């Protein structure tokens, strides 16, 4: 199981979205806790350490980065 941290900007922007869409995005984020390495696509170039998945009917993109402890 992985731990998920949202950036401050992400948390603020998430609050500005309607509640139905918020729930869809939060559910997608929660799905990342189990097997995030297999979800989404790897970004290219200087962003190659990030992955991206879509949420809320492809309207929003969630960008993820993994950090080792």
C-alpha positions as CSV (number, residue, x, y, z in Angstrom):
1,X,0.0,0.0,0.0
2,X,1.3,3.4,-1.0
3,X,0.8,6.7,0.8
4,X,-0.5,9.7,-1.2
5,X,0.2,13.3,-0.5
6,X,-1.4,16.2,-2.4
7,X,0.4,19.4,-3.0
8,X,-1.1,22.5,-1.4
9,X,-2.1,23.9,-4.8
10,X,-3.8,20.6,-5.7
11,X,-5.8,20.6,-2.5
12,X,-6.9,24.2,-3.1
13,X,-7.8,23.6,-6.7
14,X,-9.7,20.4,-5.8
15,X,-12.0,22.5,-3.5
16,X,-13.0,24.8,-6.4
17,X,-14.5,21.9,-8.4
18,X,-18.1,20.7,-8.0
19,X,-18.7,18.0,-5.5
20,X,-19.6,15.2,-8.0
21,X,-16.4,15.8,-10.0
22,X,-14.4,16.0,-6.7
23,X,-15.6,12.6,-5.7
24,X,-14.6,11.1,-9.1
25,X,-11.1,12.6,-8.8
26,X,-10.7,11.5,-5.2
27,X,-11.8,7.9,-6.1
28,X,-9.2,7.9,-8.9
29,X,-6.5,9.1,-6.5
30,X,-7.5,6.5,-3.9
31,X,-7.1,3.8,-6.5
32,X,-3.5,4.8,-6.7
33,X,-2.8,3.4,-3.2
34,X,-2.7,-0.2,-4.3
35,X,-0.8,-0.5,-7.6
36,X,0.2,3.0,-8.9
37,X,3.2,1.8,-10.9
38,X,0.8,0.1,-13.4
39,X,-1.6,2.9,-13.8
40,X,-1.4,5.8,-16.3
41,X,1.4,6.5,-18.7
42,X,4.9,7.6,-18.2
43,X,5.6,11.2,-19.2
44,X,8.6,12.0,-21.5
45,X,11.6,14.3,-21.5
46,X,12.3,16.2,-18.3
47,X,9.1,14.8,-16.8
48,X,10.1,11.1,-17.2
49,X,9.9,10.6,-13.4
50,X,6.2,11.4,-13.5
51,X,3.1,9.4,-14.6
52,X,-0.3,10.7,-15.7
53,X,-3.8,9.3,-15.4
54,X,-7.1,10.8,-16.4
55,X,-10.1,11.3,-14.1
56,X,-13.7,12.5,-14.3
57,X,-14.3,11.4,-17.9
58,X,-10.9,12.5,-19.2
59,X,-11.5,16.1,-18.2
60,X,-8.8,16.1,-15.5
61,X,-5.2,14.8,-15.5
62,X,-3.6,13.5,-12.3
63,X,0.2,13.8,-12.3
64,X,2.0,11.4,-10.0
65,X,5.6,11.1,-8.8
66,X,7.0,8.4,-6.6
67,X,9.4,9.1,-3.9
68,X,11.5,6.4,-2.1
69,X,11.9,6.6,1.6
